[in-house]
Protein backbone atom coordinates (compact mmCIF):
# COMPACT_ATOMS: atom_id res chain seq x y z
CA UNK A 1 0.00 0.00 0.00
CA UNK A 2 2.89 2.35 0.75
CA UNK A 3 4.32 1.80 -2.72
CA UNK A 4 1.01 2.71 -4.37
CA UNK A 5 0.64 5.86 -2.28
CA UNK A 6 4.25 6.83 -3.06
CA UNK A 7 3.69 6.24 -6.78
CA UNK A 8 0.54 8.40 -6.79
CA UNK A 9 2.28 11.19 -4.87
CA UNK A 10 5.26 11.16 -7.22
CA UNK A 11 3.03 11.08 -10.29
CA UNK A 12 1.00 14.01 -8.95
CA UNK A 13 4.22 15.90 -8.22
CA UNK A 14 5.41 15.38 -11.81
CA UNK A 15 2.04 16.46 -13.25
CA UNK A 16 2.34 19.75 -11.38
CA UNK A 17 5.56 20.44 -13.31
CA UNK A 18 3.92 20.06 -16.72
CA UNK A 19 3.31 23.20 -18.76
CA UNK A 20 -0.16 22.61 -20.18
CA UNK A 21 -1.16 24.34 -23.45
CA UNK A 22 -3.72 27.10 -23.38
CA UNK A 23 -7.11 26.53 -25.04
CA UNK A 24 -6.02 28.80 -27.92
CA UNK A 25 -2.83 26.78 -28.47
CA UNK A 26 -4.81 23.54 -28.38
CA UNK A 27 -7.28 24.88 -30.96
CA UNK A 28 -4.53 26.18 -33.25
CA UNK A 29 -2.56 22.94 -33.12
CA UNK A 30 -5.70 20.89 -33.75
CA UNK A 31 -6.50 22.97 -36.83
CA UNK A 32 -2.89 22.58 -37.97
CA UNK A 33 -3.07 18.78 -37.62
CA UNK A 34 -6.29 18.66 -39.65
CA UNK A 35 -4.85 20.92 -42.36
CA UNK A 36 -1.63 18.92 -42.68
CA UNK A 37 -3.58 15.65 -42.70
CA UNK A 38 -5.84 16.98 -45.46
CA UNK A 39 -2.84 18.16 -47.50
CA UNK A 40 -1.04 14.82 -47.15
CA UNK A 41 -4.24 12.97 -48.04
CA UNK A 42 -4.68 15.09 -51.18
CA UNK A 43 -1.03 14.54 -52.13
CA UNK A 44 -1.35 10.77 -51.75
CA UNK A 45 -4.67 10.77 -53.65
CA UNK A 46 -3.20 12.67 -56.61
CA UNK A 47 -0.14 10.46 -56.90
CA UNK A 48 -2.25 7.33 -56.44
CA UNK A 49 -4.42 8.40 -59.38
CA UNK A 50 -1.36 9.15 -61.51
CA UNK A 51 0.24 5.77 -60.78
CA UNK A 52 -3.08 3.98 -61.18
CA UNK A 53 -3.46 5.51 -64.64
CA UNK A 54 0.13 4.67 -65.55
CA UNK A 55 -0.24 1.03 -64.46
CA UNK A 56 -3.57 0.78 -66.26
CA UNK A 57 -2.08 2.17 -69.47
CA UNK A 58 0.93 -0.10 -69.17
CA UNK A 59 -1.18 -3.17 -68.56
CA UNK A 60 -3.36 -2.29 -71.57
CA UNK A 61 -0.28 -2.05 -73.78
CA UNK A 62 1.16 -5.32 -72.47
CA UNK A 63 -2.11 -7.28 -72.82
CA UNK A 64 -2.43 -6.48 -76.52
PDB file of N, CA, C and O in Angstrom:
ATOM      1  N   UNK A   1       0.819  -1.193   0.000  1.00  0.00           N
ATOM      2  CA  UNK A   1       0.000   0.000   0.000  1.00  0.00           C
ATOM      3  C   UNK A   1       0.867   1.263   0.000  1.00  0.00           C
ATOM      4  O   UNK A   1       0.519   2.270  -0.618  1.00  0.00           O
ATOM      5  N   UNK A   2       2.000   1.192   0.703  1.00  0.00           N
ATOM      6  CA  UNK A   2       2.888   2.350   0.755  1.00  0.00           C
ATOM      7  C   UNK A   2       3.457   2.664  -0.631  1.00  0.00           C
ATOM      8  O   UNK A   2       3.618   3.826  -1.003  1.00  0.00           O
ATOM      9  N   UNK A   3       3.759   1.597  -1.389  1.00  0.00           N
ATOM     10  CA  UNK A   3       4.322   1.802  -2.723  1.00  0.00           C
ATOM     11  C   UNK A   3       3.313   2.485  -3.640  1.00  0.00           C
ATOM     12  O   UNK A   3       3.683   3.357  -4.426  1.00  0.00           O
ATOM     13  N   UNK A   4       2.050   2.099  -3.546  1.00  0.00           N
ATOM     14  CA  UNK A   4       1.007   2.705  -4.373  1.00  0.00           C
ATOM     15  C   UNK A   4       0.836   4.175  -4.015  1.00  0.00           C
ATOM     16  O   UNK A   4       0.738   5.027  -4.898  1.00  0.00           O
ATOM     17  N   UNK A   5       0.800   4.466  -2.728  1.00  0.00           N
ATOM     18  CA  UNK A   5       0.640   5.858  -2.281  1.00  0.00           C
ATOM     19  C   UNK A   5       1.841   6.696  -2.727  1.00  0.00           C
ATOM     20  O   UNK A   5       1.680   7.839  -3.154  1.00  0.00           O
ATOM     21  N   UNK A   6       3.043   6.122  -2.627  1.00  0.00           N
ATOM     22  CA  UNK A   6       4.253   6.828  -3.057  1.00  0.00           C
ATOM     23  C   UNK A   6       4.211   7.091  -4.566  1.00  0.00           C
ATOM     24  O   UNK A   6       4.547   8.182  -5.026  1.00  0.00           O
ATOM     25  N   UNK A   7       3.791   6.072  -5.329  1.00  0.00           N
ATOM     26  CA  UNK A   7       3.687   6.242  -6.784  1.00  0.00           C
ATOM     27  C   UNK A   7       2.712   7.364  -7.121  1.00  0.00           C
ATOM     28  O   UNK A   7       3.021   8.225  -7.945  1.00  0.00           O
ATOM     29  N   UNK A   8       1.553   7.363  -6.501  1.00  0.00           N
ATOM     30  CA  UNK A   8       0.540   8.396  -6.788  1.00  0.00           C
ATOM     31  C   UNK A   8       1.064   9.772  -6.416  1.00  0.00           C
ATOM     32  O   UNK A   8       0.865  10.729  -7.165  1.00  0.00           O
ATOM     33  N   UNK A   9       1.728   9.890  -5.276  1.00  0.00           N
ATOM     34  CA  UNK A   9       2.279  11.193  -4.866  1.00  0.00           C
ATOM     35  C   UNK A   9       3.354  11.670  -5.835  1.00  0.00           C
ATOM     36  O   UNK A   9       3.397  12.852  -6.177  1.00  0.00           O
ATOM     37  N   UNK A  10       4.220  10.768  -6.279  1.00  0.00           N
ATOM     38  CA  UNK A  10       5.263  11.162  -7.224  1.00  0.00           C
ATOM     39  C   UNK A  10       4.681  11.528  -8.590  1.00  0.00           C
ATOM     40  O   UNK A  10       5.131  12.478  -9.231  1.00  0.00           O
ATOM     41  N   UNK A  11       3.679  10.766  -9.026  1.00  0.00           N
ATOM     42  CA  UNK A  11       3.030  11.082 -10.295  1.00  0.00           C
ATOM     43  C   UNK A  11       2.350  12.445 -10.218  1.00  0.00           C
ATOM     44  O   UNK A  11       2.443  13.240 -11.154  1.00  0.00           O
ATOM     45  N   UNK A  12       1.673  12.714  -9.120  1.00  0.00           N
ATOM     46  CA  UNK A  12       0.997  14.008  -8.946  1.00  0.00           C
ATOM     47  C   UNK A  12       2.025  15.143  -8.922  1.00  0.00           C
ATOM     48  O   UNK A  12       1.788  16.215  -9.479  1.00  0.00           O
ATOM     49  N   UNK A  13       3.156  14.900  -8.280  1.00  0.00           N
ATOM     50  CA  UNK A  13       4.216  15.900  -8.224  1.00  0.00           C
ATOM     51  C   UNK A  13       4.743  16.195  -9.629  1.00  0.00           C
ATOM     52  O   UNK A  13       4.977  17.356  -9.965  1.00  0.00           O
ATOM     53  N   UNK A  14       4.930  15.175 -10.443  1.00  0.00           N
ATOM     54  CA  UNK A  14       5.408  15.381 -11.812  1.00  0.00           C
ATOM     55  C   UNK A  14       4.372  16.106 -12.665  1.00  0.00           C
ATOM     56  O   UNK A  14       4.728  16.947 -13.491  1.00  0.00           O
ATOM     57  N   UNK A  15       3.096  15.787 -12.471  1.00  0.00           N
ATOM     58  CA  UNK A  15       2.038  16.455 -13.246  1.00  0.00           C
ATOM     59  C   UNK A  15       1.961  17.947 -12.929  1.00  0.00           C
ATOM     60  O   UNK A  15       1.559  18.740 -13.780  1.00  0.00           O
ATOM     61  N   UNK A  16       2.337  18.330 -11.730  1.00  0.00           N
ATOM     62  CA  UNK A  16       2.337  19.747 -11.378  1.00  0.00           C
ATOM     63  C   UNK A  16       3.418  20.513 -12.135  1.00  0.00           C
ATOM     64  O   UNK A  16       3.314  21.728 -12.307  1.00  0.00           O
ATOM     65  N   UNK A  17       4.461  19.807 -12.590  1.00  0.00           N
ATOM     66  CA  UNK A  17       5.563  20.445 -13.307  1.00  0.00           C
ATOM     67  C   UNK A  17       5.275  20.645 -14.794  1.00  0.00           C
ATOM     68  O   UNK A  17       6.000  21.370 -15.475  1.00  0.00           O
ATOM     69  N   UNK A  18       4.229  20.011 -15.295  1.00  0.00           N
ATOM     70  CA  UNK A  18       3.918  20.064 -16.721  1.00  0.00           C
ATOM     71  C   UNK A  18       3.388  21.440 -17.094  1.00  0.00           C
ATOM     72  O   UNK A  18       2.573  22.016 -16.373  1.00  0.00           O
ATOM     73  N   UNK A  19       3.853  21.963 -18.222  1.00  0.00           N
ATOM     74  CA  UNK A  19       3.309  23.203 -18.756  1.00  0.00           C
ATOM     75  C   UNK A  19       2.209  22.823 -19.744  1.00  0.00           C
ATOM     76  O   UNK A  19       2.496  22.362 -20.849  1.00  0.00           O
ATOM     77  N   UNK A  20       0.968  23.013 -19.352  1.00  0.00           N
ATOM     78  CA  UNK A  20      -0.162  22.615 -20.179  1.00  0.00           C
ATOM     79  C   UNK A  20      -0.456  23.698 -21.209  1.00  0.00           C
ATOM     80  O   UNK A  20      -0.322  24.882 -20.900  1.00  0.00           O
ATOM     81  N   UNK A  21      -0.856  23.325 -22.429  1.00  0.00           N
ATOM     82  CA  UNK A  21      -1.163  24.340 -23.453  1.00  0.00           C
ATOM     83  C   UNK A  21      -2.451  25.088 -23.110  1.00  0.00           C
ATOM     84  O   UNK A  21      -3.345  24.564 -22.445  1.00  0.00           O
ATOM     85  N   UNK A  22      -2.512  26.312 -23.581  1.00  0.00           N
ATOM     86  CA  UNK A  22      -3.724  27.098 -23.381  1.00  0.00           C
ATOM     87  C   UNK A  22      -4.805  26.595 -24.344  1.00  0.00           C
ATOM     88  O   UNK A  22      -4.491  25.900 -25.311  1.00  0.00           O
ATOM     89  N   UNK A  23      -6.054  26.931 -24.095  1.00  0.00           N
ATOM     90  CA  UNK A  23      -7.106  26.527 -25.041  1.00  0.00           C
ATOM     91  C   UNK A  23      -6.860  27.043 -26.462  1.00  0.00           C
ATOM     92  O   UNK A  23      -7.170  26.353 -27.433  1.00  0.00           O
ATOM     93  N   UNK A  24      -6.310  28.243 -26.587  1.00  0.00           N
ATOM     94  CA  UNK A  24      -6.022  28.796 -27.921  1.00  0.00           C
ATOM     95  C   UNK A  24      -4.930  27.984 -28.613  1.00  0.00           C
ATOM     96  O   UNK A  24      -5.032  27.711 -29.809  1.00  0.00           O
ATOM     97  N   UNK A  25      -3.893  27.596 -27.882  1.00  0.00           N
ATOM     98  CA  UNK A  25      -2.827  26.781 -28.467  1.00  0.00           C
ATOM     99  C   UNK A  25      -3.377  25.424 -28.894  1.00  0.00           C
ATOM    100  O   UNK A  25      -3.038  24.919 -29.964  1.00  0.00           O
ATOM    101  N   UNK A  26      -4.220  24.843 -28.060  1.00  0.00           N
ATOM    102  CA  UNK A  26      -4.814  23.545 -28.378  1.00  0.00           C
ATOM    103  C   UNK A  26      -5.649  23.636 -29.650  1.00  0.00           C
ATOM    104  O   UNK A  26      -5.560  22.765 -30.516  1.00  0.00           O
ATOM    105  N   UNK A  27      -6.458  24.685 -29.766  1.00  0.00           N
ATOM    106  CA  UNK A  27      -7.282  24.879 -30.957  1.00  0.00           C
ATOM    107  C   UNK A  27      -6.417  25.064 -32.195  1.00  0.00           C
ATOM    108  O   UNK A  27      -6.668  24.445 -33.229  1.00  0.00           O
ATOM    109  N   UNK A  28      -5.399  25.913 -32.092  1.00  0.00           N
ATOM    110  CA  UNK A  28      -4.533  26.182 -33.246  1.00  0.00           C
ATOM    111  C   UNK A  28      -3.789  24.927 -33.698  1.00  0.00           C
ATOM    112  O   UNK A  28      -3.683  24.666 -34.897  1.00  0.00           O
ATOM    113  N   UNK A  29      -3.282  24.163 -32.760  1.00  0.00           N
ATOM    114  CA  UNK A  29      -2.558  22.945 -33.117  1.00  0.00           C
ATOM    115  C   UNK A  29      -3.491  21.885 -33.692  1.00  0.00           C
ATOM    116  O   UNK A  29      -3.094  21.119 -34.570  1.00  0.00           O
ATOM    117  N   UNK A  30      -4.720  21.837 -33.204  1.00  0.00           N
ATOM    118  CA  UNK A  30      -5.699  20.894 -33.748  1.00  0.00           C
ATOM    119  C   UNK A  30      -6.025  21.241 -35.193  1.00  0.00           C
ATOM    120  O   UNK A  30      -6.088  20.359 -36.049  1.00  0.00           O
ATOM    121  N   UNK A  31      -6.233  22.523 -35.465  1.00  0.00           N
ATOM    122  CA  UNK A  31      -6.502  22.974 -36.833  1.00  0.00           C
ATOM    123  C   UNK A  31      -5.297  22.668 -37.728  1.00  0.00           C
ATOM    124  O   UNK A  31      -5.464  22.254 -38.875  1.00  0.00           O
ATOM    125  N   UNK A  32      -4.098  22.870 -37.210  1.00  0.00           N
ATOM    126  CA  UNK A  32      -2.893  22.578 -37.974  1.00  0.00           C
ATOM    127  C   UNK A  32      -2.804  21.095 -38.321  1.00  0.00           C
ATOM    128  O   UNK A  32      -2.461  20.742 -39.449  1.00  0.00           O
ATOM    129  N   UNK A  33      -3.107  20.229 -37.366  1.00  0.00           N
ATOM    130  CA  UNK A  33      -3.070  18.783 -37.619  1.00  0.00           C
ATOM    131  C   UNK A  33      -4.078  18.407 -38.700  1.00  0.00           C
ATOM    132  O   UNK A  33      -3.758  17.630 -39.600  1.00  0.00           O
ATOM    133  N   UNK A  34      -5.286  18.948 -38.621  1.00  0.00           N
ATOM    134  CA  UNK A  34      -6.292  18.663 -39.648  1.00  0.00           C
ATOM    135  C   UNK A  34      -5.846  19.160 -41.020  1.00  0.00           C
ATOM    136  O   UNK A  34      -6.016  18.457 -42.017  1.00  0.00           O
ATOM    137  N   UNK A  35      -5.279  20.358 -41.080  1.00  0.00           N
ATOM    138  CA  UNK A  35      -4.846  20.921 -42.358  1.00  0.00           C
ATOM    139  C   UNK A  35      -3.721  20.094 -42.976  1.00  0.00           C
ATOM    140  O   UNK A  35      -3.742  19.802 -44.172  1.00  0.00           O
ATOM    141  N   UNK A  36      -2.747  19.721 -42.164  1.00  0.00           N
ATOM    142  CA  UNK A  36      -1.633  18.920 -42.680  1.00  0.00           C
ATOM    143  C   UNK A  36      -2.129  17.544 -43.108  1.00  0.00           C
ATOM    144  O   UNK A  36      -1.698  17.023 -44.136  1.00  0.00           O
ATOM    145  N   UNK A  37      -3.026  16.954 -42.333  1.00  0.00           N
ATOM    146  CA  UNK A  37      -3.583  15.647 -42.701  1.00  0.00           C
ATOM    147  C   UNK A  37      -4.340  15.732 -44.023  1.00  0.00           C
ATOM    148  O   UNK A  37      -4.223  14.838 -44.862  1.00  0.00           O
ATOM    149  N   UNK A  38      -5.104  16.783 -44.212  1.00  0.00           N
ATOM    150  CA  UNK A  38      -5.838  16.977 -45.455  1.00  0.00           C
ATOM    151  C   UNK A  38      -4.875  17.157 -46.627  1.00  0.00           C
ATOM    152  O   UNK A  38      -5.091  16.593 -47.700  1.00  0.00           O
ATOM    153  N   UNK A  39      -3.816  17.940 -46.429  1.00  0.00           N
ATOM    154  CA  UNK A  39      -2.836  18.161 -47.496  1.00  0.00           C
ATOM    155  C   UNK A  39      -2.118  16.861 -47.859  1.00  0.00           C
ATOM    156  O   UNK A  39      -1.936  16.569 -49.041  1.00  0.00           O
ATOM    157  N   UNK A  40      -1.715  16.091 -46.878  1.00  0.00           N
ATOM    158  CA  UNK A  40      -1.036  14.819 -47.152  1.00  0.00           C
ATOM    159  C   UNK A  40      -1.998  13.853 -47.838  1.00  0.00           C
ATOM    160  O   UNK A  40      -1.601  13.135 -48.755  1.00  0.00           O
ATOM    161  N   UNK A  41      -3.249  13.828 -47.406  1.00  0.00           N
ATOM    162  CA  UNK A  41      -4.242  12.973 -48.043  1.00  0.00           C
ATOM    163  C   UNK A  41      -4.458  13.341 -49.496  1.00  0.00           C
ATOM    164  O   UNK A  41      -4.573  12.461 -50.349  1.00  0.00           O
ATOM    165  N   UNK A  42      -4.514  14.642 -49.791  1.00  0.00           N
ATOM    166  CA  UNK A  42      -4.679  15.087 -51.180  1.00  0.00           C
ATOM    167  C   UNK A  42      -3.454  14.722 -52.008  1.00  0.00           C
ATOM    168  O   UNK A  42      -3.587  14.296 -53.156  1.00  0.00           O
ATOM    169  N   UNK A  43      -2.278  14.882 -51.446  1.00  0.00           N
ATOM    170  CA  UNK A  43      -1.030  14.536 -52.130  1.00  0.00           C
ATOM    171  C   UNK A  43      -1.007  13.051 -52.481  1.00  0.00           C
ATOM    172  O   UNK A  43      -0.697  12.678 -53.613  1.00  0.00           O
ATOM    173  N   UNK A  44      -1.334  12.213 -51.512  1.00  0.00           N
ATOM    174  CA  UNK A  44      -1.349  10.767 -51.747  1.00  0.00           C
ATOM    175  C   UNK A  44      -2.417  10.411 -52.781  1.00  0.00           C
ATOM    176  O   UNK A  44      -2.176   9.573 -53.649  1.00  0.00           O
ATOM    177  N   UNK A  45      -3.588  11.033 -52.701  1.00  0.00           N
ATOM    178  CA  UNK A  45      -4.667  10.768 -53.646  1.00  0.00           C
ATOM    179  C   UNK A  45      -4.238  11.090 -55.079  1.00  0.00           C
ATOM    180  O   UNK A  45      -4.458  10.297 -55.994  1.00  0.00           O
ATOM    181  N   UNK A  46      -3.621  12.263 -55.263  1.00  0.00           N
ATOM    182  CA  UNK A  46      -3.202  12.674 -56.607  1.00  0.00           C
ATOM    183  C   UNK A  46      -2.174  11.697 -57.174  1.00  0.00           C
ATOM    184  O   UNK A  46      -2.309  11.249 -58.312  1.00  0.00           O
ATOM    185  N   UNK A  47      -1.158  11.367 -56.395  1.00  0.00           N
ATOM    186  CA  UNK A  47      -0.142  10.456 -56.904  1.00  0.00           C
ATOM    187  C   UNK A  47      -0.674   9.039 -57.076  1.00  0.00           C
ATOM    188  O   UNK A  47      -0.214   8.316 -57.960  1.00  0.00           O
ATOM    189  N   UNK A  48      -1.622   8.633 -56.260  1.00  0.00           N
ATOM    190  CA  UNK A  48      -2.250   7.333 -56.440  1.00  0.00           C
ATOM    191  C   UNK A  48      -2.993   7.281 -57.771  1.00  0.00           C
ATOM    192  O   UNK A  48      -2.909   6.286 -58.492  1.00  0.00           O
ATOM    193  N   UNK A  49      -3.715   8.343 -58.096  1.00  0.00           N
ATOM    194  CA  UNK A  49      -4.424   8.401 -59.377  1.00  0.00           C
ATOM    195  C   UNK A  49      -3.449   8.384 -60.553  1.00  0.00           C
ATOM    196  O   UNK A  49      -3.694   7.715 -61.557  1.00  0.00           O
ATOM    197  N   UNK A  50      -2.352   9.115 -60.428  1.00  0.00           N
ATOM    198  CA  UNK A  50      -1.357   9.149 -61.508  1.00  0.00           C
ATOM    199  C   UNK A  50      -0.778   7.753 -61.725  1.00  0.00           C
ATOM    200  O   UNK A  50      -0.722   7.272 -62.857  1.00  0.00           O
ATOM    201  N   UNK A  51      -0.351   7.106 -60.652  1.00  0.00           N
ATOM    202  CA  UNK A  51       0.244   5.771 -60.782  1.00  0.00           C
ATOM    203  C   UNK A  51      -0.783   4.734 -61.209  1.00  0.00           C
ATOM    204  O   UNK A  51      -0.454   3.797 -61.937  1.00  0.00           O
ATOM    205  N   UNK A  52      -2.020   4.890 -60.764  1.00  0.00           N
ATOM    206  CA  UNK A  52      -3.076   3.976 -61.184  1.00  0.00           C
ATOM    207  C   UNK A  52      -3.298   4.087 -62.691  1.00  0.00           C
ATOM    208  O   UNK A  52      -3.451   3.076 -63.376  1.00  0.00           O
ATOM    209  N   UNK A  53      -3.314   5.306 -63.201  1.00  0.00           N
ATOM    210  CA  UNK A  53      -3.460   5.507 -64.642  1.00  0.00           C
ATOM    211  C   UNK A  53      -2.274   4.959 -65.409  1.00  0.00           C
ATOM    212  O   UNK A  53      -2.440   4.354 -66.468  1.00  0.00           O
ATOM    213  N   UNK A  54      -1.067   5.170 -64.874  1.00  0.00           N
ATOM    214  CA  UNK A  54       0.130   4.667 -65.553  1.00  0.00           C
ATOM    215  C   UNK A  54       0.135   3.145 -65.586  1.00  0.00           C
ATOM    216  O   UNK A  54       0.452   2.560 -66.622  1.00  0.00           O
ATOM    217  N   UNK A  55      -0.202   2.500 -64.497  1.00  0.00           N
ATOM    218  CA  UNK A  55      -0.236   1.030 -64.458  1.00  0.00           C
ATOM    219  C   UNK A  55      -1.343   0.513 -65.361  1.00  0.00           C
ATOM    220  O   UNK A  55      -1.164  -0.498 -66.041  1.00  0.00           O
ATOM    221  N   UNK A  56      -2.477   1.187 -65.376  1.00  0.00           N
ATOM    222  CA  UNK A  56      -3.567   0.784 -66.256  1.00  0.00           C
ATOM    223  C   UNK A  56      -3.175   0.896 -67.721  1.00  0.00           C
ATOM    224  O   UNK A  56      -3.471  -0.001 -68.511  1.00  0.00           O
ATOM    225  N   UNK A  57      -2.517   1.980 -68.091  1.00  0.00           N
ATOM    226  CA  UNK A  57      -2.076   2.171 -69.472  1.00  0.00           C
ATOM    227  C   UNK A  57      -1.004   1.127 -69.833  1.00  0.00           C
ATOM    228  O   UNK A  57      -1.012   0.575 -70.933  1.00  0.00           O
ATOM    229  N   UNK A  58      -0.118   0.876 -68.928  1.00  0.00           N
ATOM    230  CA  UNK A  58       0.929  -0.102 -69.168  1.00  0.00           C
ATOM    231  C   UNK A  58       0.366  -1.510 -69.311  1.00  0.00           C
ATOM    232  O   UNK A  58       0.802  -2.275 -70.171  1.00  0.00           O
ATOM    233  N   UNK A  59      -0.599  -1.847 -68.470  1.00  0.00           N
ATOM    234  CA  UNK A  59      -1.184  -3.173 -68.555  1.00  0.00           C
ATOM    235  C   UNK A  59      -2.004  -3.324 -69.842  1.00  0.00           C
ATOM    236  O   UNK A  59      -2.075  -4.418 -70.401  1.00  0.00           O
ATOM    237  N   UNK A  60      -2.620  -2.242 -70.313  1.00  0.00           N
ATOM    238  CA  UNK A  60      -3.359  -2.286 -71.571  1.00  0.00           C
ATOM    239  C   UNK A  60      -2.404  -2.529 -72.742  1.00  0.00           C
ATOM    240  O   UNK A  60      -2.715  -3.300 -73.649  1.00  0.00           O
ATOM    241  N   UNK A  61      -1.271  -1.886 -72.720  1.00  0.00           N
ATOM    242  CA  UNK A  61      -0.279  -2.049 -73.781  1.00  0.00           C
ATOM    243  C   UNK A  61       0.296  -3.459 -73.749  1.00  0.00           C
ATOM    244  O   UNK A  61       0.502  -4.056 -74.806  1.00  0.00           O
ATOM    245  N   UNK A  62       0.557  -4.003 -72.577  1.00  0.00           N
ATOM    246  CA  UNK A  62       1.156  -5.324 -72.466  1.00  0.00           C
ATOM    247  C   UNK A  62       0.192  -6.455 -72.775  1.00  0.00           C
ATOM    248  O   UNK A  62       0.612  -7.526 -73.212  1.00  0.00           O
ATOM    249  N   UNK A  63      -1.105  -6.227 -72.553  1.00  0.00           N
ATOM    250  CA  UNK A  63      -2.113  -7.280 -72.819  1.00  0.00           C
ATOM    251  C   UNK A  63      -2.314  -7.454 -74.307  1.00  0.00           C
ATOM    252  O   UNK A  63      -2.574  -8.568 -74.762  1.00  0.00           O
ATOM    253  N   UNK A  64      -2.204  -6.405 -75.068  1.00  0.00           N
ATOM    254  CA  UNK A  64      -2.433  -6.478 -76.524  1.00  0.00           C
ATOM    255  C   UNK A  64      -1.462  -7.334 -77.152  1.00  0.00           C
ATOM    256  O   UNK A  64      -1.495  -7.518 -78.369  1.00  0.00           O
TER     257      UNK A  64
END
